Every structure is written in structure tokens, then in C-alpha cells.
Amino acid sequence: MTSRIGCRELRVSARGRELLRVPELDVAAGEVLAVLGPNGAGKSTLLRALGHLGHLHRTGDVLLDGRVAGPRELRAAIAAVLQRPILRRGTVAGNAAAGLRLRGVGRAEARRRSAPWLDALGIGHLAERRASTLSGGEAQRVAIARALAVAPRVLLLDEPFAGLDATSRADLLADLRTVLDGLDTATVLVTHDRHEAMALAGRTALLVAGRIRQLGPTARVLDQPVDLDCARLVGFTNVLPPAVTGRPRLAAARPEHCVVGGDGDGLRIPGTVRRVVPLGAATRVDVDTEAGTLACRSVDANGLGPGAPVTVSVPEAALRPIPTNGAFVAT
Amino acid sequence: MDVLVDGVAQALSLLFSGDQETWAITLLTLRVSLGATLIAALVGAPIGMAIALGSFPGRRLLLAAANTGMGLPPVVVGLVVTVLLWRSGPLGSLGLLYTPTAMVVAQAVIATPVVVALVAAAVQQVDREFLVQMQGLGATRLRALLALAAEARLPLLAAAMAAFGAVVSEVGAAQMVGGNIAGQTRVLTTAAVLATSRGEFGLAIAFGLVLLLLAFAVNVVVTLAGQR
């Protein structure tokens, strides 16, 4: 794999506190890397440090095609999409052309080159609308078209779907996937949503407290967390101590695999219902057990109420051992 | 009532007959106040932008000072500039007192805090991430700042209009540092004061009308330019 963009010993600090430390990271041309982390983990900081965007106190090197790159090279190579679509006054077409205009391309040429990207993102028909009249989803599509129009060698996406409703988000994810599949661009997607990583990224990095804890193929990272923080991050939020599982190590399971009143093989944990939350298709039931409170799923909420004695069943296949020495922390 | 009607009639005849003295005073007023606004914009806009975008010690204090400065009494500014330019004062050797240049300086001092405070407010209206986004599309720092100014052009123009409005209508500083010398430092406001004190209400009203028209014309031009 040849690296399109990467970093070595990249550190960012603010007021003497280290916010981020990434010894090594590489993203190849045509690849999408998701950086998944909780709020405040340093995801946006990593993205901005890679792009030399904004004012950061940073040390270490950012590499472009394996060579140390300065702000000028990075500026030429990179396009960024931020969490909120920051559009300028004027029409959608003018906004889509703005990236090229900022790079010194003439007005007509910029319009000509950016128009196909509006079509690719399904907003070609809005070209003459004023940007200020767009919905959040439409505006974010314009921001993405604007970034892609400059034919960036590196695309930086900073939680671009975070502010969108579920439907717009799903549609945009699908469209973006289609667009990126045909490109030679190295893409870094910062997100706190594992479903976005799954939809777009071949590889995923888990960032916790400014450090990359785990990096690998997305399917593996999301299924085999290496420590407790990573487990929680990718949705294994029910932590089961050895006393409950009979296994030598801490284990974790996803709430959707912990079923109240299930009758399959595997682990059976007795407890009492704390609360019942209807979620439409399924029902979430929080159960107090000797492993702490477990978030569980139930297909049928009939007769379940706070205080009711229940049994939570967890299939063996749903348990993930957590290879950590850390003490069990009740959730 | 007669005084007012006669006054307006006389004012209109003065204006439309192309009275030379009235026009000379109007032109000098424009020169002094536009010059002062220009200087205030050149000095104040970068300070206002720095306050809005930067993070340096004393930033809030500077903004508070600018906001206070928006209400700076022109008489106080006139007094300070007069003292500085007085024959035996620290800048007396320049011989600037009772010249249009002195009036420009005094009015620039009045207008600068207005520009600083309003430019800071104008720039702060734009999304905080705007510069990062522009850089993230390949803009240099300078291009990103120009894009920011273009984005905030209406409130920025409003800042310039407010500064011009503040100085074109002030009388205290113009009177003190200019001295209201006929043909040299007489501007619309000082001329209106003098005419009123002499009981020449027609003349005073004429100057007042020109002042109003001037302010209106500048605002129309600037507003149209901003909304183009």
C-alpha cells in the first residue's frame, strides 16, 4: 500500500496539555479510513492537524505521498467538509464552484467543472436556488460537491452527517459511497457513529483520549474490540465480569444480543427490570443484574414492568472477550 | 412659523442657485469627513478583525474600550487634539491647528472606535469555522480573509456608514480644532451653528438640509452597493 496521506509522530497540544498523539497513520489513494471516537477524543483535531487547518499547536510531520508536506502542498491536495455546511451567499452553483474559485480558477471554468458534482450528489436541479434557502441535508450535499469539485487528492470529512435527520443521512451515505467508489481520492472520515464507518470505510481507527487504540479492517474493528473503551465505542456496551460468564476474562456483548426472556443456549443471567423503553420495532429493557445494569432487547414488552424478575439470555457467539487487565468498572 | 417657512424657502433658493460659498463648504465637509472615515477604516478594520478572530491577551478589554469609544464626546476629542496641536503643545511644531488636516485627525479619532466595534461585530456574525472551511477548500490565509470580508460585506459597509454618520454630523471637534475659519475650515455643522447664532435661519436650515441630503446619499449608495 502506498500512502497518499499520513503522519509521523503527530502531536497536538493546547495550554500545555496533549490533545492528540498519533505515532503513525497512513491512508492510501482510493481508500476510506474512518476515525471513530467519542466526543472530545480528538477526532476533529486529528483531521485538522492532517490538513494543517486552523490554529493548532502541532509537532511532527504530515506526509503526502510519503514525503513531508508543508501547508502549501497540503492546501493544494486537500478538500475538507465540516460538520456544519458553511456556505457563502449566493446560489448553489456559485457555492459548488467556490472551492475552485478560491484556487484561482476562472468563474465560467469553475462553474463548468463543478456542475457534474451537483448532479452526482443529486442536487443538480437546485443549482440556481439561493444557498440560504436549502435544508440541512441539501446544504451538506452542496458542501460535499464543492469539496469534490476541486478534485482533491485527499478528502477530509469532519462528521458531515452529524446534523442530518436519519433519512437524509442514509440517502447521503449511500450517494457518497457511490461517488467515492469511483475516485482515486484518499478519504478520512471522522465520526462517532459506527454505522457511518461501516457504510463508507474499508478501515477504521478507534480514537480514545487522543490516542489510536485500534486500527484495522472496519468489520474486524467493529466486531473485536481490544479493550473496554473500544468495546463501548463500537456498541458492546454490556460488560460481563468473569463471575457472571464463568470465563477467565471480562466479556462484552451488544444490547441487541442480550434478550429478555429468550430461551436459547448460552449465558442466562437473572435480574429484575429497572425500566422499559419502547423503541418501535423492539423494546429496550434495562435489567439490574449482578453484572450491573444491562441494556437488553425484548420483542415482546407484555407484562414487563419495573421490578419484574426476568432472565437475560446471551448467546455464546455474541460474547467478546476483552483483553484488558483493567479492573471491572460497573456501568 | 414664518421664520421656518421663510428659512426653508431661502435654503432652497441658496441650494438651487448654486451659491458658491455653500458648495465650497459642502465639498470641504465631504473631504474632511470622508478622509476621516477612510483613515478610521484603515486603522480600525484590522483591529476589529483581530478582535473578532484572534485570541490574544487584552482582547476583551480592547473590545470594551472600542464599545466605550463609540460614545466618545467629540468635544473631548477636540480638546485633546487641540492641546496636542497647540503652538506650545507636543505637536505644535507641525502647525496643523485650524487646518482641515487637524479636523481629519480629530474626526478619525472619533470614527475609529466606531469602526473597530462594528467591524468586530460584523465579523463575529460570520460562522466561527468560516476561515477553516475556506482554508479547507484550498484558500490561502489572505484569500480566506478576503472571502470572509466579502461574506460580511453588508455589516462591514454599515460600519463605514455609521463612522461617516458620526463624524459628518459632529460639531464639537470640528469647531475646536478647525476654528470655523471662512473659506478654510468652515464645514456644514460649524457653519450652521454660526448662522443660527447670527439669526440667519435660512442659511442655517440650508446647511442642515445639505447635511441631511449628504448623509442620505451616502447611505443610499452604500446600501445599493452592498445588495448588488
Interface residues (C-beta under 8 A of the other chain):
Chain A: R48 G51 L53 G54 R75 A76 I78 A79 A80 V81 L82 R84 I86 R88 R89 A98 G99 L102 R103 R146 A147 V150 L156
Chain B: D127 E129 F130 L131 V132 Q133 M134 Q135 G136 L137 G138 A139 T140 R143 A144 A147 A150 E151
